[in-house]
Amino acid sequence: QVQLVESGGGLVQAGGSLRLSCAASGRTFSPYAMGWFRQAPGKEREFVGRIIWSGGSTSYSDSVKGRFTISRDNAKNTVYLQMTSLNPEDTAVYYCATKSYGRGFYDYWGQGTQVTVSS
């Protein structure tokens, strides 16, 4: 079992920056990848980006590419989402999730952290 806890959300003005953290715990924590997702009010959850845990390669959705950066600290079992040039359309609950080896889906999820960008 893996537990994920996000933190770092809050209220920020448009153009500002915010860094989210996702701390993982659990005896079996050894993911293939960790991803970030978000869900805005009245919208479906969408993929933001992911990082391959062992190699560190990243990929992002077009909506955040060039503005958001995912990194990880293997020693702390923590993944980060650095968000810059935020705009009101980035307002959402942000979730981190893990994908285990051999699985085509994200199998463990955090509880989410709210990010609100004011105009």
C-alpha positions in Angstrom: 0.0 0.0 0.0 1.2 3.5 -0.9 0.1 6.7 0.7 0.4 10.1 -1.0 0.1 13.4 0.6 0.1 16.6 -1.4 0.9 20.0 0.0 1.8 23.5 -1.1 -1.5 24.6 -2.6 -3.0 28.0 -1.9 -4.1 31.3 -3.4 -1.8 33.1 -5.8 -2.2 36.1 -8.2 -2.1 35.6 -11.9 1.5 35.6 -13.1 2.7 34.1 -9.8 4.4 30.9 -9.0 3.6 28.0 -6.6 5.4 24.7 -5.8 3.4 21.6 -4.9 4.9 18.6 -3.1 3.7 15.1 -3.0 5.3 12.9 -0.3 4.9 9.1 -0.7 5.1 6.5 2.0 4.6 2.8 2.2 6.8 -0.3 2.3 6.1 -1.1 -1.3 6.8 2.4 -2.8 8.8 1.8 -6.0 6.8 3.3 -8.8 7.4 3.3 -12.5 6.1 6.9 -12.7 4.5 9.6 -10.7 2.0 11.9 -12.3 0.2 15.2 -11.5 -3.4 15.7 -12.5 -5.9 18.5 -11.8 -9.6 18.9 -11.7 -11.3 22.3 -12.1 -14.9 22.8 -10.9 -17.4 21.3 -13.4 -14.6 19.8 -15.5 -13.1 16.3 -15.8 -9.8 15.5 -14.2 -7.0 16.2 -16.7 -3.4 15.0 -16.9 -0.8 17.7 -16.1 2.5 15.8 -16.4 4.5 12.9 -15.2 8.0 11.9 -14.3 9.6 8.4 -14.7 10.8 7.6 -11.2 14.1 5.9 -12.1 15.3 7.9 -15.1 13.7 11.2 -14.3 12.3 11.9 -17.8 9.2 14.1 -17.9 6.3 14.8 -20.1 3.6 17.5 -19.9 0.3 18.4 -21.3 0.3 21.2 -23.9 -1.6 23.5 -21.5 1.3 23.6 -19.0 4.3 22.9 -21.1 7.0 25.5 -20.6 5.4 26.8 -17.4 5.3 23.8 -15.1 8.2 21.6 -14.1 8.1 18.2 -12.4 11.1 17.0 -10.4 11.6 14.4 -7.7 13.8 13.6 -4.7 14.3 9.9 -4.6 15.7 9.9 -1.1 12.7 11.7 0.2 10.2 9.8 -1.9 8.8 13.2 -2.9 7.8 14.6 -6.3 7.4 18.3 -6.9 5.4 20.4 -9.3 6.8 23.8 -9.9 4.2 26.1 -11.4 5.1 29.5 -12.9 3.2 32.1 -15.0 0.0 30.9 -13.4 -3.3 32.1 -14.8 -6.9 31.7 -13.6 -7.4 28.7 -15.9 -4.9 26.8 -13.7 -7.3 27.0 -10.8 -8.1 23.4 -9.8 -7.5 20.7 -7.2 -4.2 19.2 -8.0 -3.6 15.5 -7.4 -0.5 13.3 -7.5 -0.6 9.7 -8.4 1.7 6.7 -8.8 1.8 4.2 -11.6 3.3 0.8 -10.8 5.4 -1.2 -13.1 3.3 -3.3 -15.5 0.2 -1.2 -15.0 -1.4 1.0 -17.6 -3.1 3.2 -15.1 -2.3 5.3 -12.0 -3.1 3.1 -9.0 -2.6 5.3 -6.0 -3.8 8.8 -5.5 -3.4 11.6 -3.0 -6.2 13.6 -1.5 -5.5 16.7 -3.6 -4.5 20.2 -2.8 -6.4 23.3 -3.9 -4.7 25.9 -6.2 -6.6 29.1 -6.8 -5.2 31.8 -9.1 -6.8 35.2 -8.9 -7.0 37.6 -11.8 
